[in-house]
């Protein structure tokens, strides 16, 4: 088995501060993005900020324009657990290195491999040391010299490269799935907009447009309300939480990015009436509070023990055949729902009656059936890929601390078989 030797990261690593970009040169859009700790996942990895990027159009030293493959480390703890997280730059000529991040540079490539170092800093041994030496009370910070002072054990560089390739393979699979999910969701939304916003659906050449309260719509379509088309528009229950409870409760934190995640759901033990049992195809809407109000998600899992708490509105279409169209309609009206709350700051409510009154242009059954046939396979692939990613992340997070500390002999690992077991 490979010998692992004690070392300081600073024996083979340099960490360079970023640049203090001028606040007056930040813009809402542009070509160059200033990276922040918000571009890091807690467990490591690059995270796009989805429209919340900081763009820059002022002067800056050219050395602070990052290249594809560069590795940066978060030196300010913008969120708990983020300090010391590393991310790999995905493309050249796009991202700027600011002063709250450190850029890693290997000074002795015969002793330390960059990809191994990337994963090593995301492991508990390095993270705990960085956390322990951080300064600041409310917002904690580290510094290049503290990162260089981290004590580690290192194998030979060839073993480091093997470990880096194993963990990179997991990261690549996770990222590929993430991109596939994004593409599938974009495709479904594009089809919806083409058919039901631009009215370019199969057979539309023969359609006659007529006036309606919603503007021109094809003849034969009807203007209805959400309540007209729903079997249920109701709030969830007031749960009685218990770890051994038989019901899983979907709360506001479960509805994010137009999806429903059960990772932060809780258990409860009260009886749940049928109308408040969440079913496949139900649409869930956050209906109280500030910041999350109006967020929409669609339940795409078959699970019999689900309910929602009283801060969430359950909307269930009358006809299962209209599920993909109905769900996408509400998802694409999320920005409108977010503005419909009433009440004082911190107590804003989105009433189920207000949701029920929303008007909607209802197509005929042939069009709805055609849309379901085209869109459902794409929609249902998303939860499959999310589950696959969850398994990959769990396996990677289990392996990482063992691999970067030598607890697993990589010479005996069958990576293909390992990936197949969780994919």
C-alpha positions in Angstrom: 0.0 0.0 0.0 1.2 3.5 -0.8 3.0 5.4 2.0 1.4 8.6 3.2 3.7 11.3 4.6 2.8 14.3 6.9 3.2 17.7 5.3 2.0 21.3 5.3 0.0 22.4 2.3 2.2 25.4 2.1 5.2 23.2 1.3 3.7 22.7 -2.2 0.9 25.3 -2.5 0.5 29.0 -2.8 -2.9 30.8 -2.3 -3.3 34.2 -3.9 -5.8 36.8 -2.8 -8.3 38.2 -5.4 -8.7 41.8 -6.5 -10.9 44.5 -4.8 -13.2 45.3 -7.8 -14.7 48.8 -7.7 -18.3 48.9 -6.6 -19.3 51.6 -9.0 -18.4 49.3 -12.0 -20.8 46.5 -11.0 -23.7 46.0 -13.4 -26.9 43.9 -13.7 -25.6 42.3 -16.9 -22.5 42.1 -19.0 -19.7 39.8 -20.2 -17.6 39.4 -17.1 -18.9 37.9 -13.8 -17.2 38.7 -10.4 -17.2 35.4 -8.4 -18.3 35.5 -4.8 -18.6 32.8 -2.1 -22.2 32.4 -3.4 -20.7 30.6 -6.4 -19.7 27.7 -4.1 -21.6 24.6 -2.9 -21.0 23.9 0.8 -19.5 20.5 0.0 -17.4 22.0 -2.8 -18.1 22.6 -6.5 -18.9 25.6 -8.7 -22.5 26.9 -8.4 -24.0 29.3 -11.0 -26.1 32.0 -9.3 -28.9 31.8 -11.8 -29.5 35.4 -12.7 -28.0 36.9 -9.5 -24.5 37.3 -10.8 -22.5 40.5 -10.3 -21.2 41.8 -13.7 -18.2 44.1 -14.0 -17.2 46.6 -16.8 -14.4 48.5 -15.2 -10.6 48.3 -15.4 -8.8 45.4 -13.6 -5.4 43.8 -13.7 -5.5 41.0 -16.3 -4.1 38.4 -13.9 -7.4 38.4 -12.2 -9.3 36.9 -15.1 -9.7 33.2 -14.4 -9.1 30.4 -16.8 -10.9 27.0 -17.2 -9.6 24.5 -14.7 -8.4 27.1 -12.2 -9.3 26.2 -8.6 -10.5 28.8 -6.1 -11.2 28.6 -2.4 -13.9 30.5 -0.4 -12.1 32.6 2.3 -15.3 34.3 3.6 -18.1 32.2 5.2 -21.1 33.7 3.5 -23.1 30.8 4.7 -22.5 28.2 7.4 -20.1 25.5 6.3 -18.8 27.3 3.3 -15.4 28.4 4.5 -12.6 26.5 2.8 -14.9 25.1 0.0 -13.2 24.9 -3.4 -14.6 25.3 -6.9 -13.3 24.7 -10.4 -13.7 27.4 -13.0 -15.8 26.0 -15.8 -14.7 28.2 -18.7 -12.0 30.7 -19.6 -12.4 34.5 -20.0 -15.7 34.8 -18.1 -15.0 34.9 -14.4 -13.1 37.4 -12.3 -11.2 36.6 -9.1 -12.3 38.8 -6.2 -10.7 39.4 -2.8 -12.9 37.1 -0.8 -11.6 34.1 -2.8 -8.1 32.5 -2.9 -6.6 31.1 -6.2 -4.7 27.9 -5.7 -1.3 27.5 -7.4 0.9 24.4 -7.0 4.5 25.3 -6.3 5.9 21.8 -6.2 4.0 19.6 -8.7 6.2 16.6 -7.8 4.7 16.7 -4.3 1.1 17.9 -4.8 -1.5 17.5 -7.6 -4.0 20.3 -8.1 -7.1 18.0 -8.5 -6.2 16.0 -5.4 -5.7 19.3 -3.5 -9.2 20.5 -4.7 -10.8 17.4 -3.1 -8.5 17.4 -0.1 -9.7 20.9 0.9 -13.3 19.7 0.6 -12.6 16.9 3.1 -13.1 17.1 6.9 -9.4 17.1 7.8 -8.6 20.3 6.0 -12.0 22.0 6.6 -11.8 21.5 10.4 -8.4 23.1 10.5 -9.5 26.1 8.4 -12.6 26.6 10.5 -10.6 26.4 13.7 -8.2 29.1 12.7 -10.8 31.4 11.2 -11.3 34.9 12.6 -14.4 37.1 12.9 -17.5 36.9 15.0 -20.5 37.3 12.7 -18.8 36.6 9.4 -15.8 34.3 9.6 -12.7 34.6 7.4 -9.6 32.7 6.6 -6.4 33.8 4.9 -3.8 32.4 2.5 -1.3 31.8 5.2 -3.8 29.8 7.3 -4.7 27.6 4.4 -1.0 27.0 3.7 -0.6 26.1 7.4 -3.0 23.1 7.1 -1.4 19.8 8.1 -2.2 16.9 5.8 -0.9 13.5 4.9 0.1 13.1 1.2 0.8 9.9 -0.9 3.0 10.0 -4.0 1.7 12.2 -6.8 0.6 9.3 -9.0 -1.7 8.1 -6.3 -3.0 11.6 -5.8 -3.8 11.8 -9.5 -5.7 8.5 -9.3 -7.7 9.7 -6.3 -8.4 13.0 -8.1 -9.6 11.1 -11.2 -12.0 8.9 -9.2 -13.6 11.9 -7.4 -13.7 14.0 -10.6 -15.5 11.1 -12.3 -18.3 11.5 -9.7 -18.4 15.2 -10.1 -18.5 15.0 -13.9 -21.5 12.6 -13.7 -23.3 14.9 -11.2 -22.7 17.9 -13.4 -23.7 16.1 -16.6 -27.0 15.1 -14.9 -27.5 18.7 -13.7 -27.1 20.0 -17.3 -29.5 17.3 -18.6 -32.1 18.4 -16.0 -31.7 22.0 -17.0 -32.0 21.1 -20.7 -35.1 18.9 -20.1 -36.8 21.7 -18.1 -36.0 24.3 -20.8 -37.3 22.0 -23.5 -40.7 21.5 -21.8 -41.0 25.2 -21.1 -40.2 26.0 -24.7 -42.9 23.6 -25.9 -45.4 25.0 -23.5 -44.8 28.6 -24.6 -44.9 27.6 -28.3 -48.3 25.9 -27.9 -50.1 27.9 -25.3 -48.5 31.4 -25.4 -47.7 31.8 -29.1 -50.5 29.4 -30.1 -48.3 27.5 -32.5 -49.6 24.0 -31.8 -50.3 21.2 -34.3 -53.3 22.1 -36.3 -53.2 25.8 -35.4 -53.1 26.8 -39.1 -56.9 26.2 -39.2 -57.6 27.9 -35.9 -59.6 31.2 -35.8 -58.6 33.7 -33.0 -61.4 35.2 -31.0 -61.5 37.8 -28.3 -61.6 36.8 -24.6 -61.1 38.4 -21.2 -57.5 37.2 -21.6 -57.0 38.6 -25.1 -57.2 36.7 -28.4 -57.4 32.9 -28.0 -58.2 30.2 -30.5 -61.9 29.5 -31.1 -63.0 26.5 -29.1 -60.8 27.4 -26.1 -62.6 28.4 -22.9 -61.6 30.9 -20.2 -61.9 29.2 -16.8 -60.5 29.8 -13.4 -58.0 27.6 -11.4 -61.0 26.7 -9.1 -63.1 25.6 -12.1 -60.4 23.1 -13.2 -59.3 21.9 -9.7 -60.6 19.1 -7.6 -58.8 20.6 -4.6 -57.5 24.1 -3.7 -56.7 23.8 0.0 -54.1 24.5 2.6 -52.3 21.7 4.3 -52.6 20.6 7.9 -51.3 21.9 11.2 -48.9 19.0 11.9 -48.1 17.2 15.1 -44.5 16.5 14.5 -43.0 13.2 15.7 -39.9 11.4 14.3 -41.9 8.2 14.3 -45.0 9.7 12.6 -46.5 8.0 9.6 -46.8 11.1 7.4 -44.1 13.1 5.6 -44.8 16.8 5.8 -43.9 19.1 2.9 -43.1 22.5 4.2 -42.0 25.8 2.5 -38.4 24.9 2.5 -39.2 21.8 0.4 -40.3 24.0 -2.6 -37.3 25.4 -4.3 -36.3 26.1 -7.9 -39.7 24.9 -9.2 -39.1 21.5 -7.7 -40.2 19.7 -4.6 -37.5 18.1 -2.4 -38.2 15.9 0.6 -34.7 16.2 2.0 -35.8 18.7 4.6 -39.4 17.3 5.1 -40.4 16.2 8.6 -42.6 13.4 10.0 -45.9 13.9 11.8 -48.5 11.6 13.4 -52.0 13.3 12.9 -54.6 11.7 10.7 -54.7 13.4 7.3 -58.0 13.9 5.3 -57.9 12.8 1.7 -58.0 16.3 0.3 -54.8 17.2 2.2 -52.9 14.1 1.1 -50.4 15.1 -1.5 -50.6 12.9 -4.7 -48.7 12.5 -7.9 -49.4 15.5 -10.1 -50.5 17.9 -7.4 -49.2 21.5 -7.5 -47.9 23.0 -4.3 -47.6 26.7 -3.7 -45.9 28.5 -0.8 -48.6 30.7 0.7 -47.2 32.6 3.7 -44.2 34.6 4.5 -41.7 36.8 2.7 -39.2 35.7 0.1 -40.7 32.3 -0.5 -44.3 33.4 -1.1 -45.7 32.1 -4.4 -43.0 29.6 -5.1 -44.5 26.6 -7.0 -43.5 23.0 -7.3 -45.1 19.9 -8.9 -45.2 16.5 -7.1 -43.7 14.1 -9.5 -43.2 11.1 -7.2 -45.6 8.3 -6.3 -45.5 8.2 -2.5 -48.5 7.5 -0.3 -47.4 9.1 3.0 -47.2 12.7 1.9 -49.1 15.8 3.2 -48.2 19.5 3.4 -48.3 22.0 6.3 -50.7 24.9 6.6 -48.3 27.3 4.9 -48.6 25.4 1.6 -51.6 25.4 -0.7 -52.4 22.1 -2.5 -53.9 22.4 -6.0 -55.1 19.3 -7.7 -56.4 19.3 -11.3 -59.8 17.6 -11.9 -58.6 15.7 -14.9 -55.2 13.8 -14.6 -54.9 14.2 -18.4 -54.3 17.9 -17.9 -51.5 17.5 -15.3 -48.5 18.6 -17.3 -50.2 21.5 -18.9 -51.9 22.6 -15.6 -48.7 22.3 -13.6 -46.6 24.2 -16.1 -49.2 27.0 -16.3 -48.9 27.6 -12.6 -45.1 27.2 -12.6 -44.8 29.9 -15.3 -47.1 32.2 -13.4 -44.9 32.0 -10.3 -43.8 35.7 -10.6 -47.4 36.7 -10.6 -48.2 34.6 -7.6 -45.3 36.2 -5.7 -47.0 39.6 -6.0 -50.4 38.5 -4.8 -49.8 38.2 -1.1 -51.7 40.5 1.3 -50.9 41.5 4.9 -48.2 43.2 6.9 -44.4 42.6 6.5 -43.5 39.2 7.7 -47.2 38.0 7.7 -47.9 38.1 4.0 -50.6 35.6 2.9 -51.5 34.2 -0.5 -55.1 33.0 0.0 -56.5 29.9 -1.7 -59.4 32.0 -2.9 -57.0 34.3 -4.7 -55.3 31.3 -6.3 -58.7 29.8 -7.2 -59.7 33.0 -9.0 -56.8 33.1 -11.4 -58.1 32.9 -15.0 -56.7 30.4 -17.5 -57.3 29.7 -21.2 -58.3 26.0 -21.4 -57.5 24.2 -24.7 -59.5 21.3 -26.1 -58.8 17.7 -25.0 -57.0 16.8 -28.2 -54.5 19.6 -27.7 -54.1 18.7 -24.0 -53.5 15.0 -24.9 -51.0 15.9 -27.6 -49.1 18.1 -25.1 -49.1 15.4 -22.4 -47.8 12.8 -24.9 -45.0 15.1 -25.9 -44.0 16.6 -22.6 -44.6 13.9 -19.9 -41.6 11.7 -20.9 -39.4 14.8 -20.5 -41.0 15.9 -17.3 -40.7 12.5 -15.7 -37.1 12.1 -16.6 -36.2 15.0 -14.2 -37.0 13.2 -10.9 -35.1 10.1 -12.1 -32.0 12.2 -12.8 -32.4 14.0 -9.5 -32.5 10.7 -7.7 -29.5 9.5 -9.6 -27.6 12.6 -8.6 -28.6 12.2 -5.0 -27.1 8.7 -5.0 -24.0 9.9 -6.7 -23.5 12.8 -4.2 -24.0 10.4 -1.3 -21.5 8.0 -2.6 -18.9 10.7 -3.4 -19.4 12.3 0.0 -18.9 8.9 1.6 -15.7 8.1 -0.4 -14.0 11.5 -0.3 -12.8 11.6 3.3 -11.6 8.0 3.1 -9.8 8.5 -0.2 -8.0 11.7 0.6 -6.8 10.3 4.0 -5.6 6.9 2.6 -8.3 4.8 4.3 -9.1 3.2 0.9 -6.4 1.6 -1.3 -7.2 3.0 -4.7 -5.2 0.4 -6.5 -7.9 -2.1 -5.8 -10.9 0.1 -6.7 -13.1 -0.7 -9.7 -14.5 2.7 -10.5 -16.9 1.6 -13.3 -18.5 -1.0 -11.1 -18.8 1.6 -8.3 -20.5 4.1 -10.5 -22.9 1.5 -11.9 -23.9 0.5 -8.4 -25.3 4.0 -7.7 -26.3 5.2 -11.1 
